[in-house]
Amino acid sequence: MEDFNSEVFSIYPNPVQNVLNIKSATNIDSVVVYDILGKIVLQENPAKVSPSIDMSSLTSGAYLVKVTIGNASKTVKVLK
């Protein structure tokens, strides 16, 4: 699986309050949010450019957000 650089997408705000915005130039295929133990706590398949992910149901803490575009993915640490 390829990795892609930060020019392909960016995630903001970090730390997040309720909604995590993903700015991208192309469609995001999937967004998976893991807790610090590696358990999937949120999964979406937005299939659109620059989606917003509702994280309001998650408790405060550190999360890993894995963004997949095509056959490339990148994981970013996000605080809530």
C-alpha positions in Angstrom: 0.0 0.0 0.0 1.3 3.4 -0.9 1.7 6.3 1.5 0.8 9.8 0.4 2.1 13.2 1.5 0.3 15.9 3.4 -0.4 17.8 0.1 -3.0 15.2 -0.8 -5.2 15.9 2.3 -5.2 17.8 5.6 -7.2 17.2 8.8 -8.5 20.1 11.0 -9.1 21.2 13.6 -6.8 19.2 15.9 -7.8 19.0 18.7 -11.3 18.4 17.4 -14.5 19.5 19.2 -17.3 17.7 17.4 -16.7 17.7 13.6 -13.4 16.7 12.0 -12.9 18.3 8.6 -10.8 16.5 6.0 -9.6 18.8 3.1 -8.7 16.8 0.0 -8.2 17.2 -3.7 -9.8 13.9 -4.6 -12.6 11.6 -3.2 -11.9 10.1 0.2 -12.7 6.4 0.0 -12.8 5.6 3.7 -12.2 7.2 7.1 -11.6 4.8 10.1 -11.2 6.2 13.6 -9.4 4.0 16.1 -9.1 4.5 19.9 -5.7 4.4 21.5 -6.1 0.6 22.0 -6.6 0.0 18.3 -10.4 -0.6 18.4 -12.5 0.9 15.6 -14.8 3.4 17.1 -16.1 5.2 14.0 -16.0 4.2 10.3 -17.3 6.1 7.3 -17.1 5.7 3.5 -17.8 9.3 2.4 -16.8 8.8 -1.3 -16.5 12.6 -1.8 -14.0 15.4 -1.7 -13.3 17.1 1.6 -15.8 15.3 3.9 -16.7 16.2 7.5 -16.7 13.5 10.1 -19.0 13.8 13.1 -16.9 12.8 16.2 -19.3 14.3 18.7 -20.3 10.8 20.1 -16.7 10.0 21.0 -15.2 10.7 24.5 -12.3 13.0 25.0 -8.9 11.4 24.3 -6.5 10.5 21.6 -7.6 8.8 18.4 -5.9 7.5 15.2 -7.7 8.6 12.0 -6.9 6.4 9.0 -7.8 8.1 5.7 -7.8 6.0 2.5 -7.7 7.4 -1.0 -7.6 4.7 -3.7 -4.8 2.2 -2.7 -3.0 4.7 -0.5 -3.7 5.4 3.2 -2.3 7.6 5.9 -3.0 7.6 9.7 -3.0 10.8 11.7 -3.2 11.2 15.4 -6.1 13.4 16.5 -7.0 14.7 20.0 -10.5 15.3 21.1 
